[in-house]
Amino acid sequence: MPGPKPRLHLTYAQWPAADRLLWERAFCNDDPFAESGGARLAKASQQRCMWAWRRFLGFLAIHEPPALEVAPTERLTVERVRQLVAHLTETCAPQSVASNIDALYQAARMVMPDRDWTWLKAVKARLYAAAPAHSPARPVITSLQLLDLGQQLMEESKPEPGTPISMHDAIHYRDGLMIALLAFIPIRRKNLAALEIGRHVVLEGDRWFVIIPREETKTRTPIEFAIPELLIPYLTFYLEIVRPRMLRRPTCAALWVSNQGGALSHVAINHVFKRLSSRLGFRIAPHDARDAAATTWAISAPDQIGVARDLLAHSDLRTTTKHYNRARGIEASRAYRQVIVGLRKRQNQRRFR
């Protein structure tokens, strides 16, 4: 009787012993003097590498099972990668294929650092070069647009005094606060979803802060932002009225609560932004808040673009200028708050001329 059909992704438990050993040495090693730096990669980067390796092994399990018995150092060859690319191309977009091979290259570098992977690096570079652009240029987004949208949603959703807030309005208020907070504090979606009251959202004296330790950030750079005074009344209303209306699990510390009463997942946050897109008239994603921050800063203070690097917690200024500009932590957030307030004042002055 035939067994189950092989899976596209070979689970870790099904990996050859040699592969698991290499992976544990690379990604479970806390020795700072070890040759491989896999353990020092952000969790998201580690997971990306693992998924690419799982996909490669799954491909072999289906198309060339004997290859799983070959030593990992000898198994990863130009011909097998060529076959993998052809296989991926059948179901994936060119950018996705290039990204998968890029992750496979990064994984190979980490688990087998003594081998020369120049050829694999060249393959992934050629795949990226051959892939068409993601999409036509999208409209320029500024943080002021996001802040205005967030405030509109919150103001529209507030109930009359003495009237309980409905679930529908609670959801819209939560969405508004989320987008307004991102306008000032452009953190990544993963960190946004993971925010917890008392752990990341902290009250010190009469000021609220967002504090994310280095272990939880992509670049291993700690993040500390002061929540601007403009948003404090909105945050207070959310914590005292809106969040309790949605919460069903008293032990839940998540800042963002779903209509099911628990923590809002990072996937659900994508749906939040899909709803917000209809209000703006064009599609936005959580990451666009980071683009908007770099763009807003570049428009207002192009000679101080280094502050945008600190605002976005980048380790390299080139990342900010190359990937985020479409047009130190707490200090950057304060400076950025002044930029947004200044832009809004100029905007209001133009309206009433």
N, C-alpha and C positions, 0 to 999 in steps of 0.2 A: 504494500500500500504506500503510495507516495507521501512524503512528508509535507510540512507546510512550505508554502512558496517563500523563497528568500526575500528578506526585506531590503528596500533601497538603502536604508541606513542600518549598518550592523551595530547592535547595541554593545556597550562596553563589555558586558559579561561574555559576549560571543567573540570578542577579539582574540587573535592568537596571543599566547602568553608573552611572546617577545614584544609585541606592540604594547601590551599593558605595562610591561616592565619599563620600556622606554618612556612611556607617558608618565608613569609615577616618578621616575627620576627627574624628568623635565619640569613637571607641573606640581609636584608635591614636595619639592626640595626648597627649604627655607635658607639654605646656606648661601650667603651673599657672594662667596668666592667660587661657587659652582659655575661651570662653563655655560650652562643653559640658564636663561633668565625667564623661563616660562612661568615660574611661580610668582614672578613679580608683575606679570601682565594683569590687567584688569580682568575681573571675572567674565565680563562680556567678551573680551578678546580671547580668553581661554576657551569659552564655550564655542565661539566661532571656529577656532582651530579644531576643536573636538568634532563639531558637526561636519567639517570638511573631511576629516580623517575617517569618520564613520561612513560618509558617503562614498569615499574611495574604496573602503573595505567592502561595503555593501555592493558596489559595482563589481568588484572582483568575485564576491560570493555568488553572484548571478551569472557572470560571463566567463570567469576563469577561476573556478574554485581551487585548483592546485596552486595558484599563486599565493594563497594564504599561508602555505607551508614554507614559502621562500622567506629568507631573512628580510626584515623591513628595509635594511640598507641596500639590498639588491632588488627589491620588489618595485620600488618607485623608479620607473624608467620613462624615457621620452615616449616610447611607443605606447605604454599603458596610459600615460597622461593624454596622448593624442586620442586614444580610444575613449577615454573618459570624457574628454571634451566633446567628441562626436555624440556620445550618449546623452550628455547634458543638453546639448543643443537641440535635441528632439523635443524637449519639454520646457526649456528655460530660455529667457531672454538673454541676448548677448552680454548685457551688463551683469546679470546674475551668474552666467558661466564664468566670466572674468573674475567676479568676486569670489566664487567658489575655489577657483584655482589659486587665487591670491591667498586665501585662507589655508589651502593645502600647502602652499609654499611656506607660509609663516609657521605652520605646524612642523613641517620637515626641518626647518631651521632650528626649532626649539628642541625637538626630540632627537635629532641627529646633527648636532652642531659641528661635528668634525668632518662632515661631508661637504663637498662643493655643490651648492644648489644654484649656481649662476644660471644654468640652463633653464631651470624652472622659473626663476625670476624673470628671465627674458620671455618665456612663454606667457606668463600672466601679463607682462607689459604689452606684448603684441595683441593679446586678447582685449585689453582695455582700449588700446589704440584703435582697434578695428570695430569696437562696439559703437553704435550711434549714440548721440547725446541722449540723456534721460528724457528730456522734454524741451519744448520751446521755452524761452525766457518767461518767467512768471512776473507778475506785477511786483514792484518794489514795495516791501512792507516795512513800516516803521513801528517802533514800540508805542508811539503815541496812538496809532490806530488800534493796537491791541488794548491799550488802557481805556480808550474811549468806548470800545465795544464792551469791555468788562464792566465798566461803570453803568452803561446803559442797561445791560442785563440785570445787574443787581438792583438798580433803581426801579426797573419795571416789575421785578419780582417781589418787592417788599409789600407785605400785606398792610391793610389799614390798621391803625393803632387799636389794640385790643382784640384783633382778629387773628386766629392761628394761621400759620402759613400752610398752604397746600403742598402736597408732594411734588406736583408739577412745578410750582414756583420755587420750591426748595432746590430742585435739580437745576433750574436755570440760574438761581442765585449762586449755587456752588460753581457752575460753569463760568459765571461772570467773575467770581473771585479768583478762580484758577487762572484765567487769561490775564486778568489785571495784575496778579502777582507775578506771572511770567514776564509781563511787560517791564517790570522793575528787576526781577530776579530770574534771568534766563538760564535755568538749570536744565539738565538733560531729562528726558521723559522718565527714565528709570528712577532717577533721584526724586523727580516730582511725584511719582506714584508711591514712593516709599516713605514720604514725609510722615513723621509721627509727632503728635503733640507731646511735649515734655522731653523729647529726645532730639528731634531736629528743629521743631518750631518751639522756641524757648522764650519765656518771659523773664527778663532780667530788670528788676526795678519797674519802671513804667514803659520800658521799651521791649518790643518783640524782635526776635532774631531768627533767621534760618541758618542753622549750623550743621554741616555735613562733614563727618570725619574723613580723612584721607583714604581709609580702607574702603569707603563706599563710593569713591569717585573714579571715573575712567582714567584720569591722568595721575591719580594718587596725589592730587593737590587738594588740601582741605578747603572747604568753601564756608565763608561766613558773610552773610548779608544782613543788614538792618532793614526790617520791613518799614517802608516809608510811612510817615505820619498820615499821609493822605488815605492809606488803606487800613489804618488801625480801626476806625469805626466800622468799616465793612467786615473786617476780620472778627471783631468783637460780636457783631450781630450774627455772623455765621456760627461762631462757637457757642453762643448762648441760645440762639433760636433755631437756626437752620439745621445744623449738624444733629442736635438732639432729636429733631423731627424725623430724620432719616435713620438714625442709629437704632439698631436692634440688639446689638451685642455690646453690653456695657464694658467688657474688657478690651474692646477694640480701641487702639490708640491712633489709628490712621487719621490723618487730617482730612483726606478726601473719602467720603462715604458714598456708597452706591444706594440706589433705591431698594436694594435687597437688605440693607442694614449693615453690611460689612465693608471692608476696605475696597476702594475702587481699584481695579487692576490696571496695569499699564496698557493692556489691550483696549479696555473700556475708555481710556483717555483718548485713544485714537478716534473713537466714536463721538466723544465730546467735541473734538476739533472738527469732525465732519459736520456736526450741527452748526458750529460756529461759522463754518465756511459759507453756509447759506446766508448768513447775516452780512458777511463782507462782500459777497458776490464773486469770490474766487476761492479756490481750494487752499487751505492751510493745514499744516501738520504741527505737532508739538515742537519739532526741531526748528520750525520757521521763527519761533520766538528768539532763537539764538541768532539767526540771520538778521532779524529785525534789529536786535541790539547792536550788532556790528555796523549795520547800515546807518542806524540813527547816530551812533557815535562818529562814524566817518563823515556824515553830513555836518554835524555840529562842531566837531573838534578833530579835523583830519590830521593835525600836527601832533595829536596825542593818541594815536591808534594803539599804542602800547597798553593804555588803560583798558581797552577792549579785551586784550588778551587776559588780563587779570579778572575782568568781569566774567568772561566765559570759562575761566579756569583752564586755559590752554597752557601747555608747556613750551610751545613754540609760536612765536609771533607769525610765522609764515602760514600756520594753520588758520589764524584769524583772517589775514588779508586775502588768502587764496580761496578759501572755501566758504567764508561767512559774509564777506562784504559785498552786498549787491549795490551799489551806487558808487592794588594788591588785596583782592577780596573786599574787605569792609571799606577801604578807601575808594576802590573802584565803584562800589555800589553807591556810596555817598555822592561821588562825582557824577555818576550816571543819573541819579535822582535829580540833581540840579539841571542836567541837560534836558530831561523830559519836562520838568516844570517850566524851564525857560522856553522850550518849544511850544508848550501849551499857551503860555502867556502871549507869545508872538502870534499864535494862531487866533486867539481870542481878540487881539488888537486888530487884526485884519478883518475879522467878522464885523466889528462895530465901527469901522471907518465910514 
